[in-house]
Amino acid sequence: MTAFVESEERRELRDAVARLGRKYGEDYFYAAARDGRKTTELWQEAAALGYLGVSIPEEYGGGGGEIGDLAAVLEELATAGCPLLLMVVSPAIVGTVIARFGTAEQKQRWLPGLARGTATYVFGITEPDAGSNTHQIATQARRDGDDWIVSGSKTYISGVDEASHVLIVARVGGRPSLFMVPTDAPGFTHRKIDMGLVAPEDQFTLFLDDVRLPADALIGSEEAGFDQLFAGLNPERIMAASSATGMARWALRKAVAYAGERAVWGVPIGAHQAISHPLAKLHIEIEAARLLTQKAAALHAAGELKAAGEAANMAKYAAGEAVCAAVDQAIQTHGGNGLATEYGLVQALATSRLTRMAPVSREMALNFVAQFSLGLPRSY
């Protein structure tokens, strides 16, 4: 990216993904959610076209791109009405961590499947009693000969029913370490959480009861601690921001189309400033969030991880605020029709609200900015 203009290659990628997204669209996405199906067809076609593996190194079957390329893919799919949540965790978090810290054998074992779309991995960090305090993670891993024994629990973990492995954050002594845990391992169980989200992906609570893992289930070094953990969290925030800005663009597009067509008192309602000004304000806020997200991705690709962390938290905050405002204003623009399921907006209310809480709450993002950007005293 140069002078805040994406490369021609990135723009061409966006155009191609947008065409794929329109092929499926919100009707496909909502039908899958309503019927209890997964978006398998879209996932597999996106993989076959190279979009899911765009940030995986070329030697493992990927496109050799960066997190900004993968974020662009997710944003355009979300703009088409198909925000694929598992893109945030499978290729972005897990793929990034393995590509950066895995051994040559681990990379060869786990990355090609991500690039082909034949493998899905999810991420397990959140715990019932730890909340946003990563330092309070209680899941433990201990050595038993050459093996590892992992015990603990995780909650609000996305897509476990679609994954072959979960990248689990567990403590070895006092430091967090990362383990690839098969979802069919003895002692590993999961329970679905009933949610009000209209989405094909489900949320789960996980239970690890003395799960035995081989030595090479450990990714990277057991001494790496938070440095290794947070290497996957910047991509997570960048991807979450991209999904949110894509959904905001989707909601704004629907509102603008309706405001241009719906005529009351002889003119389209979009002619009235009470309608047009909130939509114009949203457009500005969405574009600002997109620029922050692109900045975060560019800094991450340049290896400026501290600056990328600051930008990623700001992008995630801005995008979450923008999508909540966009969905709310789109519903208001539609009037009573905004609450009719056929218009596709009311279904997005809970999902847009989720962006303020996950993968990091807006309060924790503000804490980060207050402490690291402004130099204010630590509040927690």
Stockholm file with secondary structure:
# STOCKHOLM 1.0

chainA/1-380         MTAFVESEERRELRDAVARLGRKYGEDYFYAAARDGRKTTELWQEAAALGYLGVSIPEEYGGGGGEIGDLAAVLEELATAGCPLLLMVVSPAIVGTVIARFGTAEQKQRWLPGLARGTATYVFGITEPDAGSNTHQIATQARRDGDDWIVSGSKTYISGVDEASHVLIVARVGGRPSLFMVPTDAPGFTHRKIDMGLVAPEDQFTLFLDDVRLPADALIGSEEAGFDQLFAGLNPERIMAASSATGMARWALRKAVAYAGERAVWGVPIGAHQAISHPLAKLHIEIEAARLLTQKAAALHAAGELKAAGEAANMAKYAAGEAVCAAVDQAIQTHGGNGLATEYGLVQALATSRLTRMAPVSREMALNFVAQFSLGLPRSY
#=GR chainA/1-380 SS CBTTBCCHHHHHHHHHHHHHHHHHHHHHHHHHHHHTCCCHHHHHHHHHTTSTTTTSCGGGTSCCCCHHHHHHHHHHHHHTTCCCTHHIIIIIIIHHHHHHHSCHHHHHHHHHHHHHTSCCEEEECCCTTTTTCGGGCCCEEEEETTEEEEEEEEEEEETGGGCSEEEEEEEETTEEEEEEEETTSTTEEEEEECCCCCSSCCEEEEEEEEEEECGGGEESCTTCTHHHHHTTHHHHHHHHHHHHHHHHHHHHHHHHHHHHHCEETTEEGGGSHHHHHHHHHHHHHHHHHHHHHHHHHHHHHTTCHHHHHHHHHHHHHHHHHHHHHHHHHHHHHHGGGGGSGGGSCGGGHHHHHHTTTSSSCHHHHHHHIIIIISCCCCCC
#=GC SS_cons         CBTTBCCHHHHHHHHHHHHHHHHHHHHHHHHHHHHTCCCHHHHHHHHHTTSTTTTSCGGGTSCCCCHHHHHHHHHHHHHTTCCCTHHIIIIIIIHHHHHHHSCHHHHHHHHHHHHHTSCCEEEECCCTTTTTCGGGCCCEEEEETTEEEEEEEEEEEETGGGCSEEEEEEEETTEEEEEEEETTSTTEEEEEECCCCCSSCCEEEEEEEEEEECGGGEESCTTCTHHHHHTTHHHHHHHHHHHHHHHHHHHHHHHHHHHHHCEETTEEGGGSHHHHHHHHHHHHHHHHHHHHHHHHHHHHHTTCHHHHHHHHHHHHHHHHHHHHHHHHHHHHHHGGGGGSGGGSCGGGHHHHHHTTTSSSCHHHHHHHIIIIISCCCCCC
//
